[in-house]
Amino acid sequence: MAATRRPTLADVAREVGVSAKTVSRVLNEDGPSSAQTRERVLAAVAKLGFQPNLMARNIRVGGPDTTVGLVVPDLGNPFFGTVAGSIEDVVRSRGLTLLMGSSAEDPERERVLTQTFLARRVSMLMVVPAFGADHSYLKASRAAGLPILFLDRPGVGLSADCVVSSNRTGVQEGVSHLIAHGHQRIGFIGDLPPKLYTRRERLAGYRSALAAADLPYDRTLVTGAHGQETAAAATTALLRLPDPPTALFAANNIVALGVVAQLARSARKDVALVAFDDLPLAEVLEPALTVVAQDPAAIGEAAARTALARLDGDRSRARTLTVPTHLVVRGSSGQPRATAG
């Protein structure tokens, strides 16, 4: 069975009995046409299911598209899903449509995606930078007035608006909570690579909490993971140390999933755990998971409103907005196990 051909502008014109130029004039509202002609054209559009090629039109007339480009590292991460949903809620009120793509933390893939969005003349571009990416190639677009905004992490090589969480103070609060519960050896399982912005900021918060409590920083208690399996392996390695930690801090939601799974498999209920970023069903785990919760919806909203302000003509200097985190205390940050005296 032959595939059904998509209706064209010429098909609409033939249905109505007018020229393609007349149909274009009606759809684009860029010239005179009678009410009767307009009604007949719109009826034919509905009957045939014709969809105008907005990208082609905008390239032809030199205007922006009615879309917003968003690049994230991982479409499957619920954090970025919530950020995207919040952005979409805000921009939809302005008649804009959100387009998304995943960089998979690959700088080259990120660049291809952003250039694809630029080619279709998006109204705004938002990027969660992949580690190692250089964004200086976007300077010309920003200078031409395109609102460009970075999320979760600052960009590199380009001064642009950025919306981030309070990573450092959030982790400091979470680790201080563990210290207040009597834990003095606290393992830190961060993201990889070690020089990733969020990893660096969260590790700095961990070290600040230790310093504030006059506890030494022990490098053997600090490790990294990328994904649930490596987080589980890192958990096992830390707990097999000659002097293992009594508590763990998981520095992102994906790492936390791996840590929770490994603690459950090994039946280690004596190890306290706090995670950065909340997890689905965290409150029904046994014990319920204490977290430093980010606010991805607020991050998305702040990003969208900042970019819309730029679209409306705000030409002030680029700024970084920091969205606060908050500690959600549940049951996983209890007392440390007893040590031999």
Backbone hydrogen bonds, N-H to C=O, Kabsch-Sander energy under -0.5 kcal/mol:
donor,donor_aa,acceptor,acceptor_aa,energy
12,V,8,T,-1.7
13,A,9,L,-2.4
14,R,10,A,-2.4
15,E,11,D,-2.2
16,V,12,V,-2.1
17,G,13,A,-2.5
18,V,13,A,-1.9
23,V,19,S,-1.7
24,S,20,A,-2.5
25,R,21,K,-2.4
26,V,22,T,-2.1
27,L,23,V,-2.6
28,N,24,S,-2.4
29,E,25,R,-0.8
30,D,25,R,-1.2
38,R,34,S,-2.6
39,E,35,A,-2.3
40,R,36,Q,-2.1
41,V,37,T,-2.6
42,L,38,R,-2.5
43,A,39,E,-1.9
44,A,40,R,-2.0
45,V,41,V,-2.4
46,A,42,L,-2.1
47,K,43,A,-2.3
48,L,44,A,-2.7
49,G,45,V,-1.5
50,F,45,V,-1.6
54,L,52,P,-1.4
57,R,53,N,-2.1
58,N,54,L,-2.8
59,I,55,M,-2.2
60,R,56,A,-2.0
61,V,57,R,-2.5
62,G,58,N,-1.4
63,G,58,N,-1.1
65,D,121,R,-4.7
68,V,97,T,-2.6
69,G,124,M,-2.5
70,L,99,L,-2.3
71,V,126,M,-2.2
72,V,101,G,-2.3
77,N,74,D,-1.1
80,F,77,N,-0.5
81,G,77,N,-1.8
82,T,78,P,-2.2
83,V,79,F,-2.1
84,A,80,F,-2.5
85,G,81,G,-2.2
86,S,82,T,-2.1
87,I,83,V,-2.2
88,E,84,A,-2.7
89,D,85,G,-2.0
90,V,86,S,-1.6
91,V,87,I,-2.7
92,R,88,E,-2.2
93,S,89,D,-0.6
93,S,90,V,-0.7
94,R,91,V,-1.5
95,G,92,R,-2.0
96,L,91,V,-2.1
97,T,66,T,-2.3
99,L,68,V,-3.2
101,G,70,L,-1.7
103,S,72,V,-2.7
104,A,72,V,-0.5
104,A,73,P,-0.7
106,D,103,S,-1.9
110,E,106,D,-2.5
111,R,107,P,-2.1
112,V,108,E,-2.3
113,L,109,R,-2.2
114,T,110,E,-2.6
115,Q,111,R,-2.4
116,T,112,V,-1.9
117,F,113,L,-2.3
118,L,114,T,-2.5
119,A,115,Q,-2.2
120,R,116,T,-1.2
121,R,118,L,-1.7
122,V,117,F,-1.5
123,S,67,T,-3.0
124,M,67,T,-0.8
125,L,147,P,-2.6
126,M,69,G,-3.0
127,V,149,L,-2.4
128,V,71,V,-2.7
133,A,130,A,-1.9
135,H,156,V,-3.4
138,L,135,H,-1.9
139,K,136,S,-1.8
142,R,138,L,-2.4
143,A,139,K,-2.7
144,A,140,A,-1.6
145,G,142,R,-1.6
146,L,141,S,-2.2
149,L,125,L,-2.2
150,F,161,D,-2.7
151,L,127,V,-2.2
152,D,163,V,-2.6
153,R,151,L,-2.0
160,A,158,L,-0.8
161,D,148,I,-0.8
162,C,319,R,-2.1
163,V,150,F,-2.2
164,V,321,L,-2.6
166,S,323,V,-1.6
167,N,165,S,-2.2
170,G,166,S,-2.3
171,V,167,N,-2.3
172,Q,168,R,-2.2
173,E,169,T,-2.0
174,G,170,G,-2.0
175,V,171,V,-2.9
176,S,172,Q,-2.3
177,H,173,E,-1.7
178,L,174,G,-1.4
179,I,175,V,-2.4
180,A,176,S,-2.4
181,H,177,H,-0.9
181,H,178,L,-0.6
182,G,179,I,-2.0
183,H,178,L,-1.9
186,I,184,Q,-0.7
187,G,185,R,-0.5
187,G,247,A,-3.0
188,F,221,L,-2.9
189,I,249,F,-2.6
190,G,188,F,-0.7
190,G,223,T,-2.7
192,L,225,A,-0.5
196,L,193,P,-1.9
200,R,196,L,-2.7
201,E,197,Y,-2.6
202,R,198,T,-2.3
203,L,199,R,-2.5
204,A,200,R,-2.1
205,G,201,E,-1.7
206,Y,202,R,-1.9
207,R,203,L,-2.5
208,S,204,A,-2.1
209,A,205,G,-2.0
210,L,206,Y,-1.9
211,A,207,R,-2.5
212,A,208,S,-2.4
213,A,209,A,-1.1
214,D,211,A,-1.5
215,L,210,L,-3.0
218,D,216,P,-0.7
219,R,217,Y,-0.6
221,L,218,D,-1.9
222,V,219,R,-1.6
223,T,188,F,-2.8
223,T,221,L,-0.5
225,A,190,G,-2.3
231,A,227,G,-1.6
232,A,228,Q,-2.3
233,A,229,E,-2.1
234,A,230,T,-2.3
235,T,231,A,-2.1
236,T,232,A,-2.1
237,A,233,A,-2.3
238,L,234,A,-2.3
239,L,235,T,-2.2
240,R,236,T,-0.9
241,L,238,L,-1.3
246,T,185,R,-2.1
247,A,185,R,-1.4
248,L,272,A,-2.2
249,F,187,G,-2.8
250,A,248,L,-0.5
250,A,274,V,-2.4
251,A,189,I,-2.7
251,A,249,F,-0.6
256,A,252,N,-2.3
257,L,253,N,-1.7
258,G,254,I,-1.5
259,V,255,V,-2.3
260,V,256,A,-3.0
261,A,257,L,-2.2
262,Q,258,G,-2.1
263,L,259,V,-2.6
264,A,260,V,-2.1
265,R,261,A,-2.5
266,S,262,Q,-2.1
267,A,264,A,-0.9
268,R,263,L,-2.3
269,K,267,A,-1.4
271,V,268,R,-0.9
272,A,246,T,-2.2
272,A,270,D,-0.6
273,L,332,S,-3.4
274,V,248,L,-2.0
275,A,290,T,-1.9
276,F,250,A,-2.8
277,D,275,A,-0.6
277,D,292,V,-3.5
282,A,279,L,-1.9
284,V,281,L,-1.6
285,L,281,L,-0.5
285,L,282,A,-0.8
289,L,282,A,-2.3
290,T,273,L,-0.7
291,V,328,V,-2.0
292,V,275,A,-3.0
293,A,291,V,-0.8
293,A,326,H,-2.7
299,I,295,D,-2.1
300,G,296,P,-2.5
301,E,297,A,-2.4
302,A,298,A,-2.7
303,A,299,I,-2.3
304,A,300,G,-2.6
305,R,301,E,-2.7
306,T,302,A,-2.1
307,A,303,A,-2.4
308,L,304,A,-2.5
309,A,305,R,-2.0
310,R,306,T,-1.8
311,L,307,A,-2.2
312,D,308,L,-1.8
313,G,310,R,-1.6
314,D,309,A,-2.4
321,L,162,C,-3.1
321,L,319,R,-0.5
323,V,164,V,-3.2
323,V,321,L,-0.6
326,H,293,A,-1.8
328,V,291,V,-3.4
329,V,327,L,-0.7
330,R,328,V,-0.5
331,G,288,A,-1.0
332,S,288,A,-1.3
